[in-house]
C-alpha cells in the first residue's frame, strides 16, 4: 500500500501518485538482480485526506488528459490509473481538551 497523507486538496494527485509508483518500480527494476524473474508487486494507492475543504482533484489520471475533440469517444485513455481517496476531516481542536 502506498499511503499519502494530505491536509490540502491537490488537483494533480493522480499524477503524483502514479509518479510515486513508477519511481518505486524503476528502483526495484534497476537495483534488484532478480527483477526479471518475478513480476512487480501490486501497489494500492491511497490518499488519506484530513482537510476541511472539498477535495477537488480527479481520482483517475485519464480525467487530467485532454483528448482531441475529433477523437473516437469510445477510445480508451492511454493510461488507466486511479487512486483511493479516504476523506477523514479532522475535528477542530477543543480548547477544553488537554493538549499533548
N, C-alpha and C positions, 0 to 999 in steps of 0.2 A: 504494500500500500504506500502510495505517495500522499502525504498529508501536508497541505498548505494552510497555514493559519492566516486569516485575512480580517482586518478590522475596518477596511475601507473597500468600497466596490472597485473592481478593476475590469474595465470593459474588455481588455485583451487577455483575460485569464486563460482562455482556451489555448492561445498561442504560447503563453508562458508555461503552462502545464505540459504541453506537447514538447516544448524545448527541454524541460527538465528530463522527460522520459527519453528523448533522443540522446541527450548527453549521457545519461545513465547507461543506455545500451551501447553507445560508442565506447565508453570507458570499459565496459565489460568485454566488448569485442576486441579492443586494442590491447588490453592488459591481461587477458586470460588465454593461455595457450590451448585450453580445451574448448574455446568458444565455438569452434566449428563442429564439435561433436555433440553439442547439446543445443536445444532451442533456447532462445532468450526467455527469461521468466516473465510471467504476466505482471503487469503493474496496474493497480487500481487507483486512478487519480481522484482524490477527494479534496475539496476545499471546505474548510470549516470557517464560516463567515460569522463574526460576532458583532458586526457593526449595526448601527441603528437605521441608516439609510437603506432604501430598497436596492437590492442587487441589480445592476444594470447590464451585466455582460452576458453574451450568449453562452450557452453550455456547450454548443457544438462549433468546432472551428469552421465548418462549412458556412456558417452564418456570418463569418468575417470576410469571406471571399466574394469578390464582385465577379459575377459571371457575365459574359457578353449578353447583350439584350437579344441577339439573334440565335442564341444557343438553344438547343433542344431542351425543353423544360423537364424531360424525363431523364436527362443526362445526370449521372451520379457525380457528386463532388469528388475531386481528385484525392481528397483526404477526408476520412470519416473518423473523427476523434471527438469524444465527449467526456467531460468530467462530471463527477457527482458533487452537487452543492448541498451542504448541510447548513441551514440557516438557523443559527442559535444566538440571537442577540443577547448581549449581557444586560442584566438589570442595572439600573443606576445604583451607585453606592448609597446606602442608607447611613445617614450621619449618626444614627443610634447604634450601629453595628461596630464592634471593635475592629480596628484595622490591624492587620498583621505586620 
